[in-house]
Amino acid sequence: MFTVAVRNMGGAATWALNATTSLGSVRDLSPASVSPGPGEVATATFYVDVPAGAEPGRSVELRVIGTHSTDPDLFNTAKADVSVAFPDDSDGDAVLEGQDNCPTVPNAGQVDSDGDGIH
């Protein structure tokens, strides 16, 4: 699940939200529009369904666009790049469990900063 925050820096307005992904599909964007008051923040959530055969480590672009409900020329966008998870990498650091010196804490460099043989 992904969460996006929309901050209203102007006057009262309603913003229609749209989320896209470069791989798979976006599901359950909720709410589809927000109306935060001036200076307030509203949040929305969505899921990304990635195809079962997607290559682990592949980059995926997520983009959320907020468009003013009465003036479509007013909009803002945010982008994030994420990676398809490896099936045997519970901490998401792209090091598989069998080679990971600390499988519950992300440390892609596998640095043993305290010299105890584990992360």
MOPAC internal coordinates of N, CA, C and O (Angstrom, degrees):
PM7 1SCF
backbone

  N    0.0000 0     0.00 0     0.00 0    0    0    0
  C    1.4470 1     0.00 0     0.00 0    1    0    0
  C    1.5266 1   108.32 1     0.00 0    2    1    0
  O    1.2310 1   120.92 1   -41.26 1    3    2    1
  N    1.3132 1   115.85 1   138.74 1    3    2    1
  C    1.4471 1   122.92 1   177.38 1    5    3    2
  C    1.5250 1   108.35 1  -115.57 1    6    5    3
  O    1.2310 1   120.70 1   -35.88 1    7    6    5
  N    1.3194 1   116.27 1   144.12 1    7    6    5
  C    1.4603 1   121.95 1   178.02 1    9    7    6
  C    1.5187 1   108.23 1  -121.64 1   10    9    7
  O    1.2310 1   120.89 1   -44.01 1   11   10    9
  N    1.3249 1   115.90 1   135.99 1   11   10    9
  C    1.4525 1   121.58 1   177.39 1   13   11   10
  C    1.5259 1   107.93 1  -121.80 1   14   13   11
  O    1.2310 1   120.53 1   -38.31 1   15   14   13
  N    1.3235 1   116.59 1   141.69 1   15   14   13
  C    1.4637 1   122.01 1   178.09 1   17   15   14
  C    1.5138 1   109.11 1  -112.47 1   18   17   15
  O    1.2310 1   120.83 1   -43.89 1   19   18   17
  N    1.3322 1   116.03 1   136.11 1   19   18   17
  C    1.4630 1   122.50 1   178.92 1   21   19   18
  C    1.5195 1   107.61 1  -117.93 1   22   21   19
  O    1.2310 1   120.54 1   -60.29 1   23   22   21
  N    1.3334 1   116.58 1   119.71 1   23   22   21
  C    1.4634 1   121.25 1   177.90 1   25   23   22
  C    1.5249 1   108.46 1  -104.49 1   26   25   23
  O    1.2310 1   120.84 1   -50.93 1   27   26   25
  N    1.3193 1   116.01 1   129.07 1   27   26   25
  C    1.4559 1   121.68 1   177.99 1   29   27   26
  C    1.5252 1   108.65 1   -90.14 1   30   29   27
  O    1.2310 1   120.84 1   -67.72 1   31   30   29
  N    1.3220 1   116.00 1   112.28 1   31   30   29
  C    1.4592 1   121.13 1  -179.75 1   33   31   30
  C    1.5284 1   111.94 1   -98.10 1   34   33   31
  O    1.2310 1   120.18 1  -176.83 1   35   34   33
  N    1.3253 1   117.25 1     3.17 1   35   34   33
  C    1.4653 1   120.89 1  -178.53 1   37   35   34
  C    1.5168 1   111.28 1  -122.65 1   38   37   35
  O    1.2310 1   121.28 1    33.62 1   39   38   37
  N    1.3174 1   115.16 1  -146.38 1   39   38   37
  C    1.4630 1   121.47 1   179.52 1   41   39   38
  C    1.5163 1   111.39 1   -83.00 1   42   41   39
  O    1.2310 1   121.00 1     4.43 1   43   42   41
  N    1.3170 1   115.69 1  -175.57 1   43   42   41
  C    1.4623 1   121.20 1  -179.87 1   45   43   42
  C    1.5242 1   110.01 1   -58.19 1   46   45   43
  O    1.2310 1   120.57 1   -47.31 1   47   46   45
  N    1.3326 1   116.51 1   132.69 1   47   46   45
  C    1.4598 1   120.82 1  -179.09 1   49   47   46
  C    1.5211 1   109.83 1  -161.31 1   50   49   47
  O    1.2310 1   121.26 1   -22.25 1   51   50   49
  N    1.3117 1   115.20 1   157.75 1   51   50   49
  C    1.4541 1   122.16 1   172.28 1   53   51   50
  C    1.5230 1   107.24 1  -114.29 1   54   53   51
  O    1.2310 1   120.95 1   -43.98 1   55   54   53
  N    1.3085 1   115.79 1   136.02 1   55   54   53
  C    1.4602 1   122.40 1  -177.89 1   57   55   54
  C    1.5260 1   109.70 1  -118.01 1   58   57   55
  O    1.2310 1   120.65 1   -56.25 1   59   58   57
  N    1.3455 1   116.35 1   123.75 1   59   58   57
  C    1.4683 1   121.59 1   173.92 1   61   59   58
  C    1.5206 1   107.25 1   -82.18 1   62   61   59
  O    1.2310 1   120.47 1   -47.48 1   63   62   61
  N    1.3230 1   116.70 1   132.52 1   63   62   61
  C    1.4637 1   121.76 1  -177.45 1   65   63   62
  C    1.5128 1   110.87 1  -106.51 1   66   65   63
  O    1.2310 1   120.94 1   -35.87 1   67   66   65
  N    1.3254 1   115.80 1   144.13 1   67   66   65
  C    1.4478 1   122.22 1   174.77 1   69   67   66
  C    1.5285 1   107.34 1  -140.77 1   70   69   67
  O    1.2310 1   120.35 1   -45.38 1   71   70   69
  N    1.3213 1   116.94 1   134.62 1   71   70   69
  C    1.4607 1   121.75 1   178.14 1   73   71   70
  C    1.5230 1   108.71 1  -120.16 1   74   73   71
  O    1.2310 1   120.83 1   -40.92 1   75   74   73
  N    1.3325 1   116.03 1   139.08 1   75   74   73
  C    1.4589 1   121.21 1   178.29 1   77   75   74
  C    1.5240 1   109.54 1  -131.77 1   78   77   75
  O    1.2310 1   121.12 1   -18.55 1   79   78   77
  N    1.3211 1   115.46 1   161.45 1   79   78   77
  C    1.4527 1   122.08 1   177.25 1   81   79   78
  C    1.5172 1   109.22 1  -139.74 1   82   81   79
  O    1.2310 1   120.44 1   -31.81 1   83   82   81
  N    1.3252 1   116.76 1   148.19 1   83   82   81
  C    1.4622 1   120.86 1   178.75 1   85   83   82
  C    1.5251 1   112.16 1   -82.04 1   86   85   83
  O    1.2310 1   120.06 1   172.99 1   87   86   85
  N    1.3186 1   117.49 1    -7.01 1   87   86   85
  C    1.4648 1   121.49 1   179.55 1   89   87   86
  C    1.5202 1   108.63 1  -145.12 1   90   89   87
  O    1.2310 1   120.09 1   -52.47 1   91   90   89
  N    1.3010 1   117.43 1   127.53 1   91   90   89
  C    1.4549 1   120.62 1   179.57 1   93   91   90
  C    1.5163 1   111.53 1    82.79 1   94   93   91
  O    1.2310 1   121.32 1    34.29 1   95   94   93
  N    1.3401 1   115.09 1  -145.71 1   95   94   93
  C    1.4561 1   119.37 1  -177.20 1   97   95   94
  C    1.5172 1   110.68 1  -146.02 1   98   97   95
  O    1.2310 1   121.52 1   -25.70 1   99   98   97
  N    1.3367 1   114.70 1   154.30 1   99   98   97
  C    1.4599 1   122.24 1   176.51 1  101   99   98
  C    1.5219 1   107.69 1   -90.16 1  102  101   99
  O    1.2310 1   121.09 1   -41.19 1  103  102  101
  N    1.3236 1   115.51 1   138.81 1  103  102  101
  C    1.4636 1   121.05 1  -179.09 1  105  103  102
  C    1.5226 1   109.76 1  -132.93 1  106  105  103
  O    1.2310 1   121.11 1   -36.94 1  107  106  105
  N    1.3195 1   115.47 1   143.06 1  107  106  105
  C    1.4726 1   123.48 1   170.00 1  109  107  106
  C    1.5234 1   114.55 1    59.57 1  110  109  107
  O    1.2310 1   119.96 1  -134.16 1  111  110  109
  N    1.3444 1   117.68 1    45.84 1  111  110  109
  C    1.4581 1   119.88 1   172.27 1  113  111  110
  C    1.5269 1   107.58 1   -66.87 1  114  113  111
  O    1.2310 1   120.96 1   -60.37 1  115  114  113
  N    1.3219 1   115.77 1   119.63 1  115  114  113
  C    1.4656 1   119.17 1  -175.06 1  117  115  114
  C    1.5224 1   110.61 1  -148.04 1  118  117  115
  O    1.2310 1   120.58 1   -52.38 1  119  118  117
  N    1.3279 1   116.50 1   127.62 1  119  118  117
  C    1.4567 1   127.50 1    -5.41 1  121  119  118
  C    1.5254 1   109.98 1   -77.49 1  122  121  119
  O    1.2310 1   120.88 1   -16.49 1  123  122  121
  N    1.3353 1   115.92 1   163.51 1  123  122  121
  C    1.4628 1   121.29 1  -179.86 1  125  123  122
  C    1.5235 1   111.65 1   -83.33 1  126  125  123
  O    1.2310 1   120.26 1   168.17 1  127  126  125
  N    1.3155 1   117.11 1   -11.83 1  127  126  125
  C    1.4666 1   121.07 1   173.83 1  129  127  126
  C    1.5246 1   108.31 1  -145.90 1  130  129  127
  O    1.2310 1   121.23 1   -28.36 1  131  130  129
  N    1.3310 1   115.26 1   151.64 1  131  130  129
  C    1.4674 1   121.31 1  -179.71 1  133  131  130
  C    1.5181 1   108.81 1  -133.57 1  134  133  131
  O    1.2310 1   120.78 1   -26.84 1  135  134  133
  N    1.3199 1   116.12 1   153.16 1  135  134  133
  C    1.4701 1   122.07 1   179.40 1  137  135  134
  C    1.5273 1   110.41 1  -136.30 1  138  137  135
  O    1.2310 1   120.11 1  -115.72 1  139  138  137
  N    1.3225 1   117.40 1    64.28 1  139  138  137
  C    1.4680 1   118.68 1   178.32 1  141  139  138
  C    1.5299 1   110.10 1   -69.47 1  142  141  139
  O    1.2310 1   120.37 1   -36.91 1  143  142  141
  N    1.3156 1   116.90 1   143.09 1  143  142  141
  C    1.4534 1   121.14 1   175.62 1  145  143  142
  C    1.5185 1   110.02 1   -70.14 1  146  145  143
  O    1.2310 1   120.24 1    -9.87 1  147  146  145
  N    1.3373 1   117.15 1   170.13 1  147  146  145
  C    1.4698 1   120.29 1   179.46 1  149  147  146
  C    1.5345 1   111.48 1   -54.11 1  150  149  147
  O    1.2310 1   120.96 1   -53.04 1  151  150  149
  N    1.3351 1   115.77 1   126.96 1  151  150  149
  C    1.4559 1   121.72 1  -179.66 1  153  151  150
  C    1.5185 1   114.70 1    79.89 1  154  153  151
  O    1.2310 1   119.81 1   175.43 1  155  154  153
  N    1.3191 1   117.97 1    -4.57 1  155  154  153
  C    1.4626 1   121.35 1  -178.04 1  157  155  154
  C    1.5272 1   111.12 1   -91.18 1  158  157  155
  O    1.2310 1   121.42 1   -15.19 1  159  158  157
  N    1.3299 1   114.90 1   164.81 1  159  158  157
  C    1.4565 1   122.53 1   178.60 1  161  159  158
  C    1.5214 1   108.88 1  -120.64 1  162  161  159
  O    1.2310 1   120.69 1   -42.22 1  163  162  161
  N    1.3185 1   116.28 1   137.78 1  163  162  161
  C    1.4624 1   122.57 1   173.24 1  165  163  162
  C    1.5228 1   107.43 1  -121.72 1  166  165  163
  O    1.2310 1   120.26 1   -31.70 1  167  166  165
  N    1.3166 1   117.11 1   148.30 1  167  166  165
  C    1.4670 1   120.44 1   179.50 1  169  167  166
  C    1.5175 1   110.80 1  -118.91 1  170  169  167
  O    1.2310 1   121.71 1   -25.00 1  171  170  169
  N    1.3211 1   114.33 1   155.00 1  171  170  169
  C    1.4615 1   122.30 1   174.37 1  173  171  170
  C    1.5250 1   107.01 1  -139.07 1  174  173  171
  O    1.2310 1   120.33 1   -23.70 1  175  174  173
  N    1.3017 1   116.98 1   156.30 1  175  174  173
  C    1.4622 1   121.72 1   179.66 1  177  175  174
  C    1.5261 1   109.55 1  -127.65 1  178  177  175
  O    1.2310 1   121.16 1   -22.96 1  179  178  177
  N    1.3303 1   115.39 1   157.04 1  179  178  177
  C    1.4544 1   120.93 1   174.59 1  181  179  178
  C    1.5262 1   109.33 1  -158.21 1  182  181  179
  O    1.2310 1   121.49 1   -15.00 1  183  182  181
  N    1.3160 1   114.76 1   165.00 1  183  182  181
  C    1.4590 1   122.61 1   177.46 1  185  183  182
  C    1.5201 1   108.60 1  -117.33 1  186  185  183
  O    1.2310 1   120.65 1   -26.29 1  187  186  185
  N    1.3251 1   116.36 1   153.71 1  187  186  185
  C    1.4579 1   121.83 1   173.30 1  189  187  186
  C    1.5218 1   107.13 1  -119.04 1  190  189  187
  O    1.2310 1   121.01 1   -57.52 1  191  190  189
  N    1.3217 1   115.67 1   122.48 1  191  190  189
  C    1.4586 1   121.77 1   175.89 1  193  191  190
  C    1.5259 1   108.16 1   -94.95 1  194  193  191
  O    1.2310 1   120.74 1   -66.35 1  195  194  193
  N    1.3274 1   116.19 1   113.65 1  195  194  193
  C    1.4605 1   122.82 1  -179.01 1  197  195  194
  C    1.5202 1   107.92 1   -98.70 1  198  197  195
  O    1.2310 1   119.65 1   -43.36 1  199  198  197
  N    1.3382 1   118.28 1   136.64 1  199  198  197
  C    1.4653 1   120.21 1   179.27 1  201  199  198
  C    1.5250 1   111.74 1   -56.10 1  202  201  199
  O    1.2310 1   120.76 1   -35.80 1  203  202  201
  N    1.3175 1   116.15 1   144.20 1  203  202  201
  C    1.4644 1   122.17 1  -176.27 1  205  203  202
  C    1.5275 1   112.39 1   -57.12 1  206  205  203
  O    1.2310 1   119.33 1   146.32 1  207  206  205
  N    1.3051 1   118.88 1   -33.68 1  207  206  205
  C    1.4615 1   121.47 1  -177.39 1  209  207  206
  C    1.5225 1   114.27 1   -90.70 1  210  209  207
  O    1.2310 1   119.62 1  -167.06 1  211  210  209
  N    1.3276 1   118.34 1    12.94 1  211  210  209
  C    1.4644 1   120.57 1  -177.66 1  213  211  210
  C    1.5210 1   110.44 1   -63.38 1  214  213  211
  O    1.2310 1   121.02 1   -41.57 1  215  214  213
  N    1.3182 1   115.66 1   138.43 1  215  214  213
  C    1.4626 1   122.06 1  -178.04 1  217  215  214
  C    1.5299 1   111.25 1   -67.87 1  218  217  215
  O    1.2310 1   119.76 1   -57.81 1  219  218  217
  N    1.3420 1   118.07 1   122.19 1  219  218  217
  C    1.4699 1   120.33 1   177.00 1  221  219  218
  C    1.5237 1   111.33 1   -56.64 1  222  221  219
  O    1.2310 1   120.53 1   -42.27 1  223  222  221
  N    1.3034 1   116.59 1   137.73 1  223  222  221
  C    1.4521 1   122.55 1  -179.34 1  225  223  222
  C    1.5187 1   113.85 1    89.01 1  226  225  223
  O    1.2310 1   120.12 1   169.71 1  227  226  225
  N    1.3283 1   117.38 1   -10.29 1  227  226  225
  C    1.4732 1   120.49 1  -179.54 1  229  227  226
  C    1.5260 1   110.40 1   -63.60 1  230  229  227
  O    1.2310 1   120.84 1   -43.07 1  231  230  229
  N    1.3173 1   116.00 1   136.93 1  231  230  229
  C    1.4609 1   121.22 1   178.80 1  233  231  230
  C    1.5270 1   110.40 1   -75.37 1  234  233  231
  O    1.2310 1   121.10 1   -41.43 1  235  234  233
  N    1.3259 1   115.50 1   138.57 1  235  234  233
  C    1.4593 1   122.56 1   179.11 1  237  235  234
  C    1.5216 1   107.98 1  -129.45 1  238  237  235
  O    1.2310 1   120.57 1   -51.88 1  239  238  237
  N    1.3260 1   116.52 1   128.12 1  239  238  237
  C    1.4611 1   120.73 1   177.85 1  241  239  238
  C    1.5253 1   109.43 1   -93.11 1  242  241  239
  O    1.2310 1   120.57 1   -50.58 1  243  242  241
  N    1.3238 1   116.52 1   129.42 1  243  242  241
  C    1.4647 1   122.99 1   172.06 1  245  243  242
  C    1.5180 1   107.21 1  -110.90 1  246  245  243
  O    1.2310 1   120.33 1   -41.57 1  247  246  245
  N    1.3172 1   116.98 1   138.43 1  247  246  245
  C    1.4595 1   120.98 1   179.78 1  249  247  246
  C    1.5262 1   108.55 1  -139.28 1  250  249  247
  O    1.2310 1   121.42 1   -45.21 1  251  250  249
  N    1.3255 1   114.88 1   134.79 1  251  250  249
  C    1.4683 1   121.47 1   175.55 1  253  251  250
  C    1.5182 1   107.52 1  -121.14 1  254  253  251
  O    1.2310 1   121.04 1   -48.93 1  255  254  253
  N    1.3264 1   115.62 1   131.07 1  255  254  253
  C    1.4603 1   121.69 1   179.25 1  257  255  254
  C    1.5213 1   108.37 1  -120.11 1  258  257  255
  O    1.2310 1   121.05 1   -50.21 1  259  258  257
  N    1.3279 1   115.59 1   129.79 1  259  258  257
  C    1.4623 1   121.97 1   173.49 1  261  259  258
  C    1.5170 1   108.32 1  -108.49 1  262  261  259
  O    1.2310 1   120.33 1   -58.06 1  263  262  261
  N    1.3298 1   116.97 1   121.94 1  263  262  261
  C    1.4650 1   121.78 1  -178.25 1  265  263  262
  C    1.5220 1   109.28 1  -116.60 1  266  265  263
  O    1.2310 1   120.47 1   -48.14 1  267  266  265
  N    1.3225 1   116.72 1   131.86 1  267  266  265
  C    1.4698 1   123.05 1   178.95 1  269  267  266
  C    1.5265 1   108.63 1   -58.95 1  270  269  267
  O    1.2310 1   120.19 1   -46.83 1  271  270  269
  N    1.3171 1   117.25 1   133.17 1  271  270  269
  C    1.4690 1   120.46 1  -173.18 1  273  271  270
  C    1.5226 1   114.02 1   -67.98 1  274  273  271
  O    1.2310 1   119.10 1   153.69 1  275  274  273
  N    1.3184 1   119.32 1   -26.31 1  275  274  273
  C    1.4654 1   119.93 1  -178.87 1  277  275  274
  C    1.5253 1   113.35 1  -109.17 1  278  277  275
  O    1.2310 1   119.58 1   168.95 1  279  278  277
  N    1.3255 1   118.40 1   -11.05 1  279  278  277
  C    1.4619 1   121.68 1   179.23 1  281  279  278
  C    1.5291 1   108.81 1  -137.86 1  282  281  279
  O    1.2310 1   120.16 1   -87.22 1  283  282  281
  N    1.3389 1   117.30 1    92.78 1  283  282  281
  C    1.4675 1   120.21 1  -176.67 1  285  283  282
  C    1.5234 1   114.68 1   -63.58 1  286  285  283
  O    1.2310 1   120.13 1   169.14 1  287  286  285
  N    1.3298 1   117.35 1   -10.86 1  287  286  285
  C    1.4606 1   119.46 1   175.72 1  289  287  286
  C    1.5293 1   111.66 1   -76.36 1  290  289  287
  O    1.2310 1   120.51 1   167.45 1  291  290  289
  N    1.3418 1   116.64 1   -12.55 1  291  290  289
  C    1.4652 1   121.30 1   176.36 1  293  291  290
  C    1.5255 1   108.37 1   -99.25 1  294  293  291
  O    1.2310 1   120.83 1   -65.43 1  295  294  293
  N    1.3074 1   116.01 1   114.57 1  295  294  293
  C    1.4634 1   120.29 1   179.75 1  297  295  294
  C    1.5147 1   109.05 1  -154.46 1  298  297  295
  O    1.2310 1   121.39 1   -14.51 1  299  298  297
  N    1.3240 1   114.95 1   165.49 1  299  298  297
  C    1.4478 1   121.30 1   173.95 1  301  299  298
  C    1.5180 1   107.25 1  -144.97 1  302  301  299
  O    1.2310 1   120.92 1   -25.87 1  303  302  301
  N    1.3125 1   115.85 1   154.13 1  303  302  301
  C    1.4517 1   120.13 1  -178.03 1  305  303  302
  C    1.5253 1   110.23 1  -136.17 1  306  305  303
  O    1.2310 1   121.03 1   -29.23 1  307  306  305
  N    1.3132 1   115.64 1   150.77 1  307  306  305
  C    1.4653 1   122.11 1   174.32 1  309  307  306
  C    1.5187 1   107.28 1  -132.98 1  310  309  307
  O    1.2310 1   121.04 1   -36.28 1  311  310  309
  N    1.3367 1   115.61 1   143.72 1  311  310  309
  C    1.4583 1   121.06 1  -178.13 1  313  311  310
  C    1.5155 1   109.53 1  -129.53 1  314  313  311
  O    1.2310 1   121.08 1   -36.46 1  315  314  313
  N    1.3170 1   115.54 1   143.54 1  315  314  313
  C    1.4618 1   121.36 1   174.20 1  317  315  314
  C    1.5243 1   108.30 1  -137.46 1  318  317  315
  O    1.2310 1   120.75 1   -37.54 1  319  318  317
  N    1.3178 1   116.17 1   142.46 1  319  318  317
  C    1.4594 1   121.35 1   174.49 1  321  319  318
  C    1.5226 1   107.67 1  -107.59 1  322  321  319
  O    1.2310 1   121.12 1   -52.68 1  323  322  321
  N    1.3228 1   115.46 1   127.32 1  323  322  321
  C    1.4588 1   122.20 1   177.44 1  325  323  322
  C    1.5259 1   107.35 1  -126.59 1  326  325  323
  O    1.2310 1   120.38 1    -8.76 1  327  326  325
  N    1.3216 1   116.88 1   171.24 1  327  326  325
  C    1.4632 1   121.25 1  -179.96 1  329  327  326
  C    1.5164 1   109.92 1  -121.19 1  330  329  327
  O    1.2310 1   121.31 1   -31.11 1  331  330  329
  N    1.3256 1   115.10 1   148.89 1  331  330  329
  C    1.4590 1   121.01 1   173.59 1  333  331  330
  C    1.5275 1   107.51 1   -65.15 1  334  333  331
  O    1.2310 1   120.43 1   -50.02 1  335  334  333
  N    1.3141 1   116.77 1   129.98 1  335  334  333
  C    1.4637 1   121.31 1  -176.75 1  337  335  334
  C    1.5288 1   111.37 1   -69.25 1  338  337  335
  O    1.2310 1   121.40 1   -31.44 1  339  338  337
  N    1.3211 1   114.93 1   148.56 1  339  338  337
  C    1.4511 1   120.97 1   171.47 1  341  339  338
  C    1.5243 1   107.35 1   -80.00 1  342  341  339
  O    1.2310 1   119.49 1   -40.97 1  343  342  341
  N    1.3439 1   118.57 1   139.03 1  343  342  341
  C    1.4693 1   119.79 1  -176.00 1  345  343  342
  C    1.5260 1   113.83 1   -66.12 1  346  345  343
  O    1.2310 1   119.95 1   157.32 1  347  346  345
  N    1.3328 1   117.70 1   -22.68 1  347  346  345
  C    1.4630 1   121.42 1  -178.25 1  349  347  346
  C    1.5297 1   109.33 1  -117.30 1  350  349  347
  O    1.2310 1   120.96 1  -128.92 1  351  350  349
  N    1.3469 1   115.76 1    51.08 1  351  350  349
  C    1.4690 1   121.22 1  -177.25 1  353  351  350
  C    1.5245 1   107.98 1  -148.16 1  354  353  351
  O    1.2310 1   120.32 1  -101.25 1  355  354  353
  N    1.3174 1   116.99 1    78.75 1  355  354  353
  C    1.4711 1   120.34 1  -172.55 1  357  355  354
  C    1.5184 1   113.91 1   -67.38 1  358  357  355
  O    1.2310 1   119.08 1   157.63 1  359  358  357
  N    1.3468 1   119.36 1   -22.37 1  359  358  357
  C    1.4676 1   118.94 1   179.81 1  361  359  358
  C    1.5230 1   113.16 1   -96.75 1  362  361  359
  O    1.2310 1   119.96 1   177.99 1  363  362  361
  N    1.3499 1   117.69 1    -2.01 1  363  362  361
  C    1.4532 1   121.27 1   173.04 1  365  363  362
  C    1.5173 1   116.07 1    72.74 1  366  365  363
  O    1.2310 1   119.53 1  -156.57 1  367  366  365
  N    1.3350 1   118.50 1    23.43 1  367  366  365
  C    1.4700 1   119.38 1  -178.96 1  369  367  366
  C    1.5259 1   113.29 1   -98.97 1  370  369  367
  O    1.2310 1   120.15 1  -169.42 1  371  370  369
  N    1.3418 1   117.33 1    10.58 1  371  370  369
  C    1.4697 1   124.46 1   178.61 1  373  371  370
  C    1.5231 1   113.01 1    68.01 1  374  373  371
  O    1.2310 1   119.96 1  -161.76 1  375  374  373
  N    1.3235 1   117.68 1    18.24 1  375  374  373
  C    1.4652 1   122.81 1   172.35 1  377  375  374
  C    1.5229 1   106.18 1  -114.04 1  378  377  375
  O    1.2310 1   120.37 1   -60.88 1  379  378  377
  N    1.3467 1   116.90 1   119.12 1  379  378  377
  C    1.4607 1   120.51 1  -176.49 1  381  379  378
  C    1.5261 1   111.13 1   -64.95 1  382  381  379
  O    1.2310 1   121.02 1   -28.38 1  383  382  381
  N    1.3230 1   115.66 1   151.62 1  383  382  381
  C    1.4659 1   122.64 1  -174.48 1  385  383  382
  C    1.5253 1   112.73 1   -48.97 1  386  385  383
  O    1.2310 1   119.74 1   137.78 1  387  386  385
  N    1.3455 1   118.11 1   -42.22 1  387  386  385
  C    1.4612 1   121.19 1  -177.12 1  389  387  386
  C    1.5180 1   114.17 1   -64.52 1  390  389  387
  O    1.2310 1   119.99 1   155.48 1  391  390  389
  N    1.3191 1   117.63 1   -24.52 1  391  390  389
  C    1.4640 1   121.25 1   179.71 1  393  391  390
  C    1.5292 1   112.29 1  -107.99 1  394  393  391
  O    1.2310 1   119.85 1   175.02 1  395  394  393
  N    1.3192 1   117.89 1    -4.98 1  395  394  393
  C    1.4673 1   122.21 1  -173.86 1  397  395  394
  C    1.5276 1   110.29 1   -83.15 1  398  397  395
  O    1.2310 1   120.32 1   -58.18 1  399  398  397
  N    1.3549 1   117.00 1   121.82 1  399  398  397
  C    1.4645 1   119.74 1  -179.56 1  401  399  398
  C    1.5251 1   112.37 1   -76.23 1  402  401  399
  O    1.2310 1   120.14 1   170.17 1  403  402  401
  N    1.3138 1   117.34 1    -9.83 1  403  402  401
  C    1.4658 1   121.56 1   175.78 1  405  403  402
  C    1.5206 1   107.82 1  -151.50 1  406  405  403
  O    1.2310 1   119.80 1   -95.24 1  407  406  405
  N    1.3293 1   117.99 1    84.76 1  407  406  405
  C    1.4569 1   121.34 1  -171.27 1  409  407  406
  C    1.5328 1   115.47 1   -69.47 1  410  409  407
  O    1.2310 1   119.49 1   174.56 1  411  410  409
  N    1.3227 1   118.57 1    -5.44 1  411  410  409
  C    1.4668 1   119.53 1   179.34 1  413  411  410
  C    1.5175 1   113.80 1  -107.41 1  414  413  411
  O    1.2310 1   120.28 1   174.83 1  415  414  413
  N    1.3588 1   117.07 1    -5.17 1  415  414  413
  C    1.4720 1   121.22 1   179.70 1  417  415  414
  C    1.5273 1   108.14 1  -127.02 1  418  417  415
  O    1.2310 1   119.58 1   -56.43 1  419  418  417
  N    1.3506 1   118.41 1   123.57 1  419  418  417
  C    1.4674 1   119.94 1   179.96 1  421  419  418
  C    1.5262 1   111.65 1   -62.92 1  422  421  419
  O    1.2310 1   120.82 1   -57.15 1  423  422  421
  N    1.3171 1   116.04 1   122.85 1  423  422  421
  C    1.4699 1   122.03 1   175.47 1  425  423  422
  C    1.5172 1   107.85 1  -155.75 1  426  425  423
  O    1.2310 1   121.31 1  -101.50 1  427  426  425
  N    1.3385 1   115.09 1    78.50 1  427  426  425
  C    1.4673 1   121.02 1  -174.85 1  429  427  426
  C    1.5219 1   112.47 1   -56.53 1  430  429  427
  O    1.2310 1   119.51 1   150.18 1  431  430  429
  N    1.3262 1   118.53 1   -29.82 1  431  430  429
  C    1.4565 1   121.75 1   179.26 1  433  431  430
  C    1.5014 1   114.25 1   -78.05 1  434  433  431
  O    1.2310 1   120.03 1   169.48 1  435  434  433
  N    1.3508 1   117.55 1   -10.52 1  435  434  433
  C    1.4569 1   123.82 1   179.27 1  437  435  434
  C    1.5275 1   112.21 1    56.22 1  438  437  435
  O    1.2310 1   120.37 1  -145.16 1  439  438  437
  N    1.3268 1   116.90 1    34.84 1  439  438  437
  C    1.4621 1   122.18 1  -179.58 1  441  439  438
  C    1.5156 1   109.71 1   -73.30 1  442  441  439
  O    1.2310 1   120.50 1   -46.00 1  443  442  441
  N    1.3172 1   116.64 1   134.00 1  443  442  441
  C    1.4617 1   122.57 1   175.13 1  445  443  442
  C    1.5327 1   106.39 1  -104.18 1  446  445  443
  O    1.2310 1   120.75 1   -99.43 1  447  446  445
  N    1.3184 1   116.18 1    80.57 1  447  446  445
  C    1.4667 1   120.91 1  -170.89 1  449  447  446
  C    1.5238 1   113.98 1   -66.95 1  450  449  447
  O    1.2310 1   119.10 1   158.13 1  451  450  449
  N    1.3337 1   119.32 1   -21.87 1  451  450  449
  C    1.4635 1   119.72 1   179.90 1  453  451  450
  C    1.5271 1   113.43 1  -106.48 1  454  453  451
  O    1.2310 1   119.84 1  -176.82 1  455  454  453
  N    1.3447 1   117.91 1     3.18 1  455  454  453
  C    1.4584 1   122.31 1   173.75 1  457  455  454
  C    1.5167 1   115.87 1    70.20 1  458  457  455
  O    1.2310 1   120.14 1  -159.87 1  459  458  457
  N    1.3440 1   117.33 1    20.13 1  459  458  457
  C    1.4659 1   118.67 1  -177.76 1  461  459  458
  C    1.5391 1   113.29 1   -94.72 1  462  461  459
  O    1.2310 1   120.47 1  -173.24 1  463  462  461
  N    1.3270 1   116.70 1     6.76 1  463  462  461
  C    1.4644 1   119.63 1   179.02 1  465  463  462
  C    1.5239 1   113.57 1    88.69 1  466  465  463
  O    1.2310 1   119.85 1   171.19 1  467  466  465
  N    1.3211 1   117.90 1    -8.81 1  467  466  465
  C    1.4625 1   123.40 1   175.33 1  469  467  466
  C    1.5263 1   107.77 1  -132.06 1  470  469  467
  O    1.2310 1   120.34 1   -11.03 1  471  470  469
  N    1.3038 1   116.95 1   168.97 1  471  470  469
  C    1.4735 1   120.47 1  -177.62 1  473  471  470
  C    1.4936 1   111.60 1   -55.51 1  474  473  471
  O    1.2310 1   120.10 1   180.00 1  475  474  473

